[in-house]
Amino acid sequence: MGFDLYFVGIKLFDGSVILFMVLGVLLGIIVGALPGLTATMGVSILVPLTYSLSPTAALMMLLGIYCAANYAGSISATLVNIPGTPSAVMTTLDAYPMAQKGQAGRAIGLATLSSALGGLFSVFTLALFSPLIASVALKFTSLEMFLVALWGISIMAYVSPGSTLKGLVSGFLGLLLATIGFDPLTAAPRYTFGSVYLSSGVQFIAVMIGLFGVSEILLNIEKNKQGTKQELFKVEKSFESLKEVKSLWGTILRSSVVGVIIGAIPGAGGTIASIVAYAQQKRLSKHPEELGRGAPDGIAAAESANNACTGGAMTTLLSLGIPGDAVTAILIGAFVLHGLQPGPFLFEKHFDLVSAIFIGMALINILFFLFGMFGAKYFARLLFLPRAVLNTGILSLCVIGTYAVQSSIFDVGVMLVFGLIGYLMSKQEIPRAPLVLGLILGPLMEENFRRWIGLAHGKYVSVLRDTYSKNPISIVLTILVLLTFLLPLFQKQKRISEDASKYVEKETKQP
């Protein structure tokens, strides 16, 4: 591929691409700043509205929403002590106390600066490592591709909040939904129940918007009360935070590394990265007692880590076709909608688009830095928008976006049904991301598994042994899949042993 990979994408940046990139960043800041709205929700709703755009313009807009929303969660975390996105939960610990001291502008400035630097570091990592991983992945056979897809679903189920079993159930439900429609190899109809609307399968855009858009509206209506406004702090002197870069560069670099690594783990995401980075900072800080009371290094650690996750998540998405978090799972849908398949072949067939993604993500981080520094006090006013108006507008976008893909009222019905299913899943603490991932990766898993079965001609053991001997990567992938499934059992056994030890120790202490 050579050094051209980092420059050839510039030719794809015309006026419309830049316009939609800027629009995406602005929408991302709005989505991230409003508590209750998430990057996942924003991207899922707007994916179908990009259908008429060029692939480059569509992806720049969606990536703008993704990266900017990750940052903008810090605005409400600072001003009203409510994380705008889940990944900003650790930011509240120091940003809100700093705002209470009359330093809201400084806190937002630190968050903006750390987010941008963490994001830029992750883009550098993405550009450096994803081509290398993709070049290895190009040697994958049908078996390796099947194992990669299975590992992606299993590890997302494992790291999702709550029970691993519930995560696996969600993932396999997605796989079952993926079997609806014509068989990819024989063209025989499956599970259509005689409905012509299901012949092409369940429209993943409708499912996605229902699970992450409509269900979030239902949850917001349930938990938000009218008239619960809080006092906003004045946002002033944001640029003074630039002076603190020299003292915080070590924290930002360390936390960015943590963010990239955790972002590359399928399903981990920014929340886990910010928690790990914050804990690491508390362990290494010379004044750990100050963290949680308005410490600048606490904000820097949390924000640089959760924004560095974006590049880490995109690394596995572009090189292997496996999403790093819920947003990148939805971005797979955006790629498919535009006739693209994320993975190693993307580097061969759409060399210039991959280059444009590298360049675009770097520009997006610079854009939200500028918007955040100059416009934070204006975005802060969004916190007073009436929730009823906001929910109505979002629901309208859900309906319009779903209908726009195939001009089908049936798809709107599917969206509403899965909105209710997503709401019930949330109430039962069943993660929704593995379902979407199963639905999207299901055809890839099935086709590669059945292709391998066909090539084996019944000699499965000997062909498997031959594959393992020729390609050690398949052994590594098999071990990873097995570990992902077995690790929860080991952890459960460890907890039982620890509880038993505590009980014995307690009993022996009693007279």
MITI-247194 format. One line per 10 residues: number of its first residue (from 1); for each residue x, y, z of C-alpha. Coordinates in nm, 3 decimals. Example, Ala and Ser with C-alpha at 12.3 -4.5 7.8 and 13.67 -1.06 7.14 Angstrom:
BEGIN
1> 1.230/-0.450/0.780 ~ 1.367/-0.106/0.714
***
This chain:
BEGIN
1> 0.000/0.000/0.000 ~ 0.286/0.232/0.085 ~ 0.286/0.587/0.207 ~ 0.016/0.685/-0.045 ~ -0.245/0.543/0.192 ~ -0.214/0.856/0.406 ~ -0.260/1.110/0.126 ~ -0.458/0.963/-0.163 ~ -0.791/1.021/0.016 ~ -0.752/1.400/-0.008
11> -0.897/1.392/-0.361 ~ -1.232/1.272/-0.218 ~ -1.273/1.587/-0.006 ~ -1.490/1.820/-0.211 ~ -1.715/2.094/-0.074 ~ -2.008/1.863/0.007 ~ -1.789/1.619/0.203 ~ -1.647/1.901/0.416 ~ -1.995/2.048/0.467 ~ -2.139/1.719/0.591
21> -1.835/1.662/0.810 ~ -1.888/1.998/0.980 ~ -2.260/1.925/1.011 ~ -2.181/1.588/1.168 ~ -1.949/1.747/1.426 ~ -2.214/2.006/1.520 ~ -2.485/1.740/1.549 ~ -2.248/1.523/1.752 ~ -2.184/1.803/2.002 ~ -2.559/1.862/2.034
31> -2.632/1.490/2.083 ~ -2.348/1.446/2.331 ~ -2.429/1.757/2.534 ~ -2.792/1.656/2.594 ~ -2.826/1.400/2.877 ~ -3.019/1.096/2.762 ~ -2.898/1.116/2.403 ~ -2.594/0.911/2.304 ~ -2.360/0.876/2.009 ~ -2.516/0.535/1.946
41> -2.861/0.688/1.924 ~ -2.749/0.979/1.707 ~ -2.562/0.763/1.455 ~ -2.838/0.499/1.436 ~ -3.106/0.760/1.361 ~ -2.903/0.942/1.096 ~ -2.759/0.640/0.909 ~ -3.059/0.610/0.672 ~ -3.062/0.984/0.606 ~ -2.715/0.949/0.451
51> -2.843/0.702/0.189 ~ -2.848/0.960/-0.091 ~ -2.500/1.094/-0.008 ~ -2.171/0.969/-0.147 ~ -2.002/0.705/0.074 ~ -1.731/0.955/0.173 ~ -1.976/1.231/0.271 ~ -2.195/0.982/0.460 ~ -1.907/0.834/0.659 ~ -1.756/1.174/0.739
61> -2.091/1.292/0.876 ~ -2.142/0.979/1.087 ~ -1.783/0.978/1.213 ~ -1.825/1.347/1.301 ~ -2.126/1.259/1.515 ~ -1.940/0.966/1.675 ~ -1.623/1.154/1.772 ~ -1.788/1.483/1.869 ~ -2.060/1.319/2.081 ~ -1.792/1.130/2.275
71> -1.636/1.465/2.365 ~ -1.957/1.664/2.424 ~ -2.074/1.441/2.708 ~ -1.828/1.642/2.918 ~ -2.033/1.963/2.875 ~ -2.333/1.848/3.079 ~ -2.100/1.650/3.308 ~ -1.932/1.981/3.395 ~ -2.234/2.209/3.415 ~ -2.513/1.997/3.566
81> -2.324/1.695/3.705 ~ -2.497/1.461/3.456 ~ -2.280/1.281/3.199 ~ -2.416/1.362/2.852 ~ -2.293/1.023/2.731 ~ -2.207/0.712/2.938 ~ -1.835/0.754/2.863 ~ -1.834/1.091/3.045 ~ -1.932/0.937/3.379 ~ -1.579/0.968/3.523
91> -1.548/1.327/3.399 ~ -1.822/1.438/3.640 ~ -1.603/1.346/3.939 ~ -1.367/1.639/3.882 ~ -1.533/1.864/3.623 ~ -1.842/1.945/3.831 ~ -1.645/2.026/4.151 ~ -1.425/2.252/3.938 ~ -1.737/2.427/3.804 ~ -1.861/2.475/4.161
101> -1.538/2.663/4.229 ~ -1.621/2.904/3.948 ~ -1.392/2.732/3.695 ~ -1.646/2.584/3.454 ~ -1.468/2.735/3.153 ~ -1.138/2.586/3.263 ~ -1.298/2.243/3.314 ~ -1.460/2.242/2.969 ~ -1.138/2.370/2.815 ~ -0.942/2.085/2.974
111> -1.202/1.832/2.860 ~ -1.198/1.970/2.505 ~ -0.820/1.977/2.482 ~ -0.777/1.627/2.631 ~ -1.051/1.485/2.407 ~ -0.893/1.628/2.092 ~ -0.541/1.511/2.182 ~ -0.668/1.164/2.277 ~ -0.864/1.148/1.953 ~ -0.568/1.256/1.740
121> -0.344/0.999/1.908 ~ -0.601/0.729/1.829 ~ -0.616/0.839/1.462 ~ -0.236/0.804/1.442 ~ -0.268/0.452/1.588 ~ -0.551/0.369/1.346 ~ -0.349/0.481/1.045 ~ -0.039/0.293/1.164 ~ -0.183/-0.043/1.270 ~ -0.503/-0.107/1.072
131> -0.318/-0.160/0.740 ~ -0.084/-0.407/0.911 ~ -0.372/-0.603/1.065 ~ -0.560/-0.597/0.734 ~ -0.259/-0.735/0.545 ~ -0.255/-1.033/0.783 ~ -0.634/-1.073/0.762 ~ -0.616/-1.097/0.381 ~ -0.465/-1.445/0.430 ~ -0.772/-1.563/0.623
141> -0.965/-1.862/0.484 ~ -1.337/-1.929/0.535 ~ -1.268/-2.085/0.874 ~ -1.076/-1.783/1.003 ~ -1.345/-1.542/0.884 ~ -1.610/-1.750/1.061 ~ -1.405/-1.753/1.383 ~ -1.344/-1.377/1.364 ~ -1.717/-1.307/1.333 ~ -1.800/-1.551/1.614
151> -1.532/-1.398/1.837 ~ -1.667/-1.049/1.772 ~ -2.017/-1.144/1.887 ~ -1.898/-1.350/2.185 ~ -1.660/-1.085/2.321 ~ -1.917/-0.808/2.279 ~ -2.157/-1.024/2.482 ~ -1.884/-1.080/2.742 ~ -1.791/-0.716/2.799 ~ -2.147/-0.580/2.774
161> -2.297/-0.460/3.105 ~ -2.477/-0.728/3.305 ~ -2.485/-1.102/3.257 ~ -2.267/-1.260/2.989 ~ -2.542/-1.514/2.932 ~ -2.787/-1.234/2.853 ~ -2.534/-1.085/2.613 ~ -2.496/-1.419/2.434 ~ -2.874/-1.460/2.415 ~ -2.894/-1.115/2.257
171> -2.619/-1.201/2.006 ~ -2.776/-1.532/1.905 ~ -3.115/-1.365/1.870 ~ -2.947/-1.138/1.615 ~ -2.807/-1.446/1.437 ~ -3.156/-1.598/1.421 ~ -3.298/-1.276/1.275 ~ -3.022/-1.285/1.012 ~ -3.156/-1.618/0.879 ~ -3.490/-1.461/0.775
181> -3.524/-1.424/0.399 ~ -3.372/-1.607/0.103 ~ -3.097/-1.858/0.173 ~ -2.770/-1.699/0.046 ~ -2.651/-2.023/-0.120 ~ -2.972/-2.197/-0.237 ~ -3.212/-1.896/-0.264 ~ -3.479/-2.093/-0.075 ~ -3.709/-1.874/0.142 ~ -3.663/-1.915/0.516
191> -3.890/-1.801/0.802 ~ -4.079/-1.555/0.582 ~ -4.422/-1.697/0.681 ~ -4.543/-1.620/0.332 ~ -4.477/-1.247/0.368 ~ -4.328/-1.077/0.065 ~ -4.188/-0.804/0.295 ~ -3.962/-1.057/0.471 ~ -3.826/-1.212/0.151 ~ -3.518/-0.991/0.162
201> -3.484/-1.037/0.538 ~ -3.537/-0.803/0.831 ~ -3.416/-0.453/0.738 ~ -3.127/-0.396/0.979 ~ -3.168/-0.017/0.965 ~ -3.524/-0.051/1.102 ~ -3.404/-0.287/1.377 ~ -3.114/-0.059/1.464 ~ -3.321/0.258/1.487 ~ -3.586/0.080/1.690
211> -3.338/-0.066/1.940 ~ -3.127/0.246/1.988 ~ -3.360/0.530/1.889 ~ -3.721/0.454/1.981 ~ -3.631/0.254/2.294 ~ -3.416/0.542/2.425 ~ -3.708/0.781/2.375 ~ -3.931/0.549/2.580 ~ -3.666/0.528/2.853 ~ -3.620/0.907/2.854
221> -3.995/0.966/2.884 ~ -4.004/0.727/3.177 ~ -3.719/0.878/3.376 ~ -3.725/1.250/3.289 ~ -3.953/1.483/3.477 ~ -4.059/1.824/3.355 ~ -3.936/2.134/3.530 ~ -3.620/1.985/3.683 ~ -3.389/2.261/3.562 ~ -3.058/2.321/3.734
231> -2.849/2.635/3.757 ~ -2.591/2.665/3.483 ~ -2.243/2.793/3.559 ~ -2.078/3.063/3.350 ~ -1.843/2.924/3.086 ~ -1.550/3.167/3.061 ~ -1.176/3.161/2.991 ~ -1.173/2.817/2.825 ~ -0.848/2.895/2.642 ~ -0.657/2.934/2.970
241> -0.656/2.554/2.992 ~ -0.403/2.545/2.704 ~ -0.138/2.657/2.950 ~ -0.179/2.329/3.141 ~ -0.078/2.102/2.852 ~ 0.284/2.095/2.966 ~ 0.196/1.957/3.309 ~ -0.065/1.711/3.178 ~ 0.101/1.568/2.867 ~ 0.213/1.251/3.051
251> -0.139/1.187/3.181 ~ -0.295/1.248/2.838 ~ -0.046/1.020/2.660 ~ -0.083/0.736/2.914 ~ -0.461/0.756/2.913 ~ -0.472/0.774/2.533 ~ -0.277/0.448/2.512 ~ -0.527/0.290/2.752 ~ -0.816/0.423/2.544 ~ -0.679/0.289/2.215
261> -0.615/-0.057/2.359 ~ -0.956/-0.085/2.524 ~ -1.126/0.066/2.219 ~ -0.976/-0.209/2.002 ~ -1.136/-0.477/2.224 ~ -1.476/-0.550/2.065 ~ -1.757/-0.423/2.284 ~ -1.545/-0.254/2.553 ~ -1.603/0.113/2.470 ~ -1.527/0.454/2.619
271> -1.693/0.402/2.957 ~ -1.459/0.116/3.049 ~ -1.160/0.306/2.908 ~ -1.231/0.617/3.115 ~ -1.275/0.410/3.433 ~ -0.948/0.223/3.378 ~ -0.756/0.541/3.288 ~ -0.898/0.728/3.587 ~ -0.803/0.443/3.823 ~ -0.455/0.434/3.670
281> -0.416/0.808/3.718 ~ -0.523/0.783/4.081 ~ -0.263/0.513/4.137 ~ 0.018/0.712/3.971 ~ -0.075/1.063/4.091 ~ 0.147/1.239/4.342 ~ -0.170/1.375/4.506 ~ -0.436/1.103/4.467 ~ -0.649/1.259/4.740 ~ -0.722/1.555/4.509
291> -0.889/1.343/4.242 ~ -1.264/1.375/4.281 ~ -1.235/1.729/4.416 ~ -1.167/1.920/4.094 ~ -0.830/1.783/3.982 ~ -0.724/1.875/3.625 ~ -0.546/1.540/3.575 ~ -0.872/1.356/3.657 ~ -1.050/1.533/3.371 ~ -0.754/1.484/3.137
301> -0.732/1.110/3.211 ~ -1.103/1.040/3.165 ~ -1.153/1.250/2.852 ~ -0.838/1.153/2.663 ~ -0.913/0.783/2.728 ~ -1.277/0.783/2.619 ~ -1.200/0.976/2.300 ~ -0.897/0.763/2.217 ~ -1.141/0.471/2.202 ~ -1.277/0.598/1.870
311> -0.957/0.523/1.679 ~ -0.912/0.191/1.861 ~ -1.265/0.082/1.775 ~ -1.222/0.188/1.413 ~ -0.896/-0.010/1.389 ~ -1.071/-0.345/1.437 ~ -1.368/-0.230/1.227 ~ -1.161/-0.136/0.922 ~ -0.906/-0.416/0.942 ~ -1.121/-0.711/1.053
321> -1.480/-0.597/1.007 ~ -1.540/-0.633/1.382 ~ -1.677/-0.328/1.569 ~ -1.507/-0.208/1.883 ~ -1.827/-0.073/2.040 ~ -2.200/-0.021/1.981 ~ -2.147/0.283/1.756 ~ -1.904/0.105/1.527 ~ -2.149/-0.188/1.513 ~ -2.398/0.058/1.367
331> -2.131/0.203/1.137 ~ -2.098/-0.144/0.982 ~ -2.462/-0.097/0.881 ~ -2.372/0.237/0.723 ~ -2.091/0.073/0.523 ~ -2.324/-0.205/0.404 ~ -2.594/0.051/0.315 ~ -2.344/0.212/0.076 ~ -2.233/-0.119/-0.077 ~ -1.911/-0.150/0.126
341> -1.792/-0.439/0.343 ~ -1.559/-0.338/0.630 ~ -1.261/-0.567/0.665 ~ -0.931/-0.644/0.495 ~ -1.077/-0.630/0.141 ~ -1.177/-0.267/0.201 ~ -0.807/-0.176/0.186 ~ -0.777/-0.345/-0.154 ~ -1.102/-0.240/-0.321 ~ -1.150/0.107/-0.167
351> -0.796/0.221/-0.094 ~ -0.884/0.590/-0.134 ~ -1.188/0.571/0.099 ~ -0.979/0.419/0.379 ~ -0.728/0.701/0.332 ~ -1.013/0.955/0.347 ~ -1.130/0.804/0.677 ~ -0.782/0.852/0.828 ~ -0.765/1.214/0.711 ~ -1.128/1.286/0.800
361> -1.100/1.159/1.158 ~ -0.797/1.381/1.217 ~ -0.989/1.682/1.082 ~ -1.295/1.593/1.292 ~ -1.091/1.601/1.613 ~ -0.953/1.943/1.519 ~ -1.303/2.068/1.432 ~ -1.465/1.968/1.760 ~ -1.170/2.121/1.945 ~ -1.235/2.456/1.776
371> -1.613/2.434/1.817 ~ -1.573/2.329/2.179 ~ -1.336/2.608/2.268 ~ -1.526/2.885/2.092 ~ -1.883/2.763/2.131 ~ -1.913/2.569/2.458 ~ -2.114/2.845/2.627 ~ -2.366/2.838/2.341 ~ -2.395/2.459/2.335 ~ -2.453/2.472/2.712
381> -2.789/2.640/2.652 ~ -2.913/2.319/2.487 ~ -2.948/2.175/2.836 ~ -3.266/2.381/2.879 ~ -3.449/2.241/2.575 ~ -3.792/2.098/2.672 ~ -3.766/1.720/2.678 ~ -4.109/1.671/2.518 ~ -4.009/1.878/2.213 ~ -3.677/1.696/2.187
391> -3.835/1.348/2.206 ~ -4.097/1.439/1.946 ~ -3.831/1.564/1.705 ~ -3.617/1.253/1.751 ~ -3.914/1.019/1.697 ~ -3.998/1.204/1.376 ~ -3.641/1.152/1.252 ~ -3.667/0.782/1.340 ~ -3.980/0.740/1.127 ~ -3.848/0.948/0.835
401> -3.510/0.774/0.835 ~ -3.658/0.424/0.846 ~ -3.911/0.496/0.571 ~ -3.651/0.665/0.348 ~ -3.439/0.351/0.296 ~ -3.699/0.140/0.111 ~ -4.010/0.364/0.114 ~ -4.176/0.093/0.320 ~ -4.438/0.138/0.593 ~ -4.365/-0.224/0.690
411> -4.013/-0.117/0.791 ~ -4.159/0.158/1.010 ~ -4.369/-0.110/1.182 ~ -4.057/-0.323/1.231 ~ -3.884/-0.020/1.383 ~ -4.166/0.038/1.633 ~ -4.177/-0.331/1.729 ~ -3.802/-0.336/1.793 ~ -3.834/-0.007/1.981 ~ -4.059/-0.188/2.226
421> -3.830/-0.492/2.229 ~ -3.530/-0.265/2.299 ~ -3.718/-0.098/2.584 ~ -3.800/-0.437/2.739 ~ -3.441/-0.554/2.690 ~ -3.315/-0.245/2.874 ~ -3.558/-0.305/3.161 ~ -3.429/-0.663/3.188 ~ -3.066/-0.547/3.153 ~ -3.016/-0.740/2.828
431> -2.757/-0.560/2.610 ~ -2.882/-0.452/2.268 ~ -2.552/-0.412/2.081 ~ -2.485/-0.789/2.045 ~ -2.826/-0.828/1.875 ~ -2.740/-0.569/1.609 ~ -2.395/-0.719/1.566 ~ -2.544/-1.069/1.528 ~ -2.788/-0.943/1.266 ~ -2.511/-0.775/1.065
441> -2.241/-1.042/1.103 ~ -2.485/-1.335/1.072 ~ -2.466/-1.363/0.689 ~ -2.084/-1.341/0.701 ~ -2.069/-1.620/0.961 ~ -2.317/-1.843/0.779 ~ -2.163/-1.807/0.433 ~ -1.808/-1.875/0.552 ~ -1.910/-2.166/0.776 ~ -2.113/-2.334/0.501
451> -1.838/-2.271/0.247 ~ -1.587/-2.441/0.477 ~ -1.827/-2.731/0.533 ~ -1.865/-2.769/0.156 ~ -1.490/-2.764/0.094 ~ -1.428/-3.022/0.368 ~ -1.645/-3.287/0.190 ~ -1.721/-3.458/0.521 ~ -1.354/-3.486/0.627 ~ -1.388/-3.216/0.892
461> -1.122/-3.338/1.139 ~ -0.850/-3.388/0.879 ~ -0.928/-3.057/0.704 ~ -0.931/-2.878/1.043 ~ -0.596/-3.034/1.134 ~ -0.455/-2.931/0.796 ~ -0.582/-2.573/0.840 ~ -0.431/-2.545/1.188 ~ -0.094/-2.676/1.067 ~ -0.078/-2.433/0.773
471> -0.222/-2.124/0.939 ~ -0.140/-2.073/1.311 ~ -0.375/-1.770/1.316 ~ -0.671/-2.010/1.312 ~ -0.539/-2.171/1.632 ~ -0.513/-1.830/1.800 ~ -0.867/-1.737/1.693 ~ -1.006/-2.072/1.816 ~ -0.838/-2.022/2.154 ~ -0.974/-1.667/2.179
481> -1.329/-1.785/2.106 ~ -1.305/-2.069/2.362 ~ -1.156/-1.838/2.627 ~ -1.434/-1.585/2.572 ~ -1.699/-1.850/2.629 ~ -1.521/-2.019/2.923 ~ -1.388/-1.712/3.108 ~ -1.723/-1.627/3.274 ~ -1.737/-1.981/3.415 ~ -1.389/-1.945/3.565
491> -1.479/-1.606/3.713 ~ -1.799/-1.747/3.864 ~ -1.604/-2.037/4.017 ~ -1.349/-1.789/4.154 ~ -1.626/-1.581/4.317 ~ -1.778/-1.893/4.471 ~ -1.437/-1.993/4.611 ~ -1.378/-1.643/4.751 ~ -1.724/-1.635/4.912 ~ -1.663/-1.978/5.063
501> -1.325/-1.865/5.201 ~ -1.484/-1.555/5.357 ~ -1.758/-1.765/5.512 ~ -1.506/-2.013/5.661 ~ -1.293/-1.727/5.791 ~ -1.598/-1.563/5.950 ~ -1.707/-1.889/6.113 ~ -1.360/-1.963/6.256 ~ -1.347/-1.616/6.418 ~ -1.673/-1.671/6.605
511> -1.630/-1.811/6.960
***
